[in-house]
């Protein structure tokens, strides 16, 4: 089950103090205003809002704004713009262009970056039918990657794309990496 955000909780319970509701909404508005300030002139998002945008940061923003739109008034044109910018940054080979400036050293692992971007697009509502080259390449990468994070994202993408059998197989690869202490070993890079 998905966790409730505070705003969703407030809508389902009558005993929440009005001050708490107002403070929560105020914090969302401030955060939203700050985050939208990182949109680049040429679209996409980057650490300081300077073009070119960073594909993985833009994917992170797309997921964040998509989730936020469930409880806050988010500019749907901005979400669509960001989604389209990411789609336009595909490299035609099942990945993303990964344009870089000096500060764009985040997520050097192309499999990790491609996995996260593809998952963000699907998670935010992009139909799987338009992402088949990216999905195919990612699932193939997840089947052979030694990076547990890439395998995990590949499993999420497989399930989101309606490819449950491959998702279960990728999940089984992760389960094999689970230690007796309960954590999954083998993540060499992640999005953070």
N, C-alpha and C positions, 0 to 999 in steps of 0.2 A: 504494500500500500504506500501511496505517496504521502509525504509529510505535509501537514497543513502549514501554510504561511500564517503569520499573525493576522493578516487581513482576512484570510479565509476563516480563521478561528473566530474573529470578531463577528463575522456575518452569521455564524451558527450558534453563538452564545449570547444571551441577553444580560448576563451579569458583569460585563466588561465595562470598566470605568470609561466614561466619555473622554477623559483627559488622556488615557492610554491610547485610545483610538486616534485622537487628534495628533498626538505626538508621533505615533507610528506613521500616519499619513504624511506629516511634515518631514520626517526623516526620509521616506520614500521620495518625496518631491525634491529634496535637496540632493539625494544620491542620483536621481534620474537626471537632474540638470547638470550635475558634475560629469556624469558619464557621457552624456550626449555631446559635451564639449570636446571630446576626444575624436569626434568624427573628422576625417580629413577633407580638405577642399575637393580632392578627386574621389571622394567616398572611401568607404572602409574605415577602420579604426587603427590608431597607432598610439604608442606610449604618450606622445606629446601632441597628437593631432596633426602631424606633418606628413604630407604625402611622400612616398606612396604608403598606403595603408598596409597593415600587417595581417596576413590571412588568418593566422591562428587567433590573434587578438580580436579580429573582426568576428570570427566564429564564436569566441567567448562572449562578445557583446551581443551577438544575435541570440544566443541561448539565454543570456541574462534578460534582455529586453522581451523576448518571447514569454519567458516565465513571469516577468513583472507584469506583462499585459493582462494576466489573469486576475490581477488585483489592483491595477493602477492604470490610469489613462495614458497609454504609450502611443506615440505617433506611428500608426500602422504604415504610413508611407516610408518612414525611416527604416522600419523593419524590412519592408520589401526592398528598399534601396540597398540595404546591407546584404540581404540574401542575394540580390541580383549581382552585386559587386563580387561576392564570393563565387557565384556561378560563372561570372565572366573571367575570373582568375584561374579557371581550370586550364591545365596545360595540354589537353587533348590526348594524354597518354594515361589517364586514370588518376592523375594527381593534380596538384595546384602549383602555380608558377613560383611562389615563394620569393617575390621581389624583396630585395634587401637594401637597407641603408646601414650605416655604421651601428646604429642601436638595435638593429633587427637580428640579434643573435639568439633570441628565444626560440626554442624548439628547432635545433639544428637537424634532428633526426627526421628525415622526410616521411618515413612510414608513420611516425608518431603524429606529425603535423597533419598529414593527409587523413589519418584515421580520425583525429579530433574534428577536423573541418567537415568531413563527410557525416560524422555522427551529429554535429551541430545542425547541419542543414536538414537532415532527416528529423531530428528531434524538434526542430522549429516548424515543421510542417511541409517541407519540400517533398514532393512525391518521389518515391524510389525509382519510378520509371525513367525519370530524367537524369538519374545519377548512376546508371548501370555500369559504365566504364570505371567509375570511382569505386563503386561497391565491389565489383569483380576483382579489381586490383587489390583492394583492401583485404578482402576475405582471403585471397591468395597469400598476401603478406602475413596475415594473422596466423595462417596455418603453418608457416615456417619461421616466424619471428621468435627470437629468444627473449624479446622484451615482453614481459607479462602485461604491461600497460597497453601495448599495441594489440595483443591478443584479446584483452578485455574489450577494448573499443571495437575491434573487429566483430566480436560476439554481439555487442549491442547493435552494431550496424546490420549484421545478418538478421537478427530478430526484427529490427525496425523495417527491414526490406522484405519481410515475409519469407525469409530463408531459414526457417526454424531448425532444420536438420543440421545445417552448417553452423548455426548459432550454438546448438547443443554440443557439436563436436569441438568448437572453439572453447566453450565452457568447460568441457572435459579436460582440455589441455591446461586450462587454468587450475582446475581441481587437482591435477597431478603436481602442480607447483606449490600447493598449499602445505605449509609446514605444520608440525604437531601443535605449535603455538597458535595456529589459526590464521596467520597472515599468508598472503600469496607472495612467494619469492620470485625474483627474476625481473623486476622492473628496472630497466637501465635508464630510461628517460620518461618524462611525463610532460604534461603541459605546464607544470610549475617548476 
